[in-house]
Amino acid sequence: MGRGCCGVGIQGARNFLTKEERITLLKEYKDDLEKEVQGIVERITELEE
């Protein structure tokens, strides 16, 4: 994602996001975390075989 949580970390990013923008960013961040967890689960399964 490259934005960190809530849009922090982008060079030139605005300081104040709208509520809708914060919600969107948090949902994207949550999706990224869920994908990471799925990748970890798959890797553990591969290693246990």
Residue pairs with C-beta under 8 A, 6 or more apart in sequence:
1 28
1 29
1 32
2 9
2 10
3 9
3 10
3 13
3 25
5 25
5 26
5 29
6 17
6 22
6 25
6 26
7 13
7 14
7 17
7 21
7 22
7 25
17 25
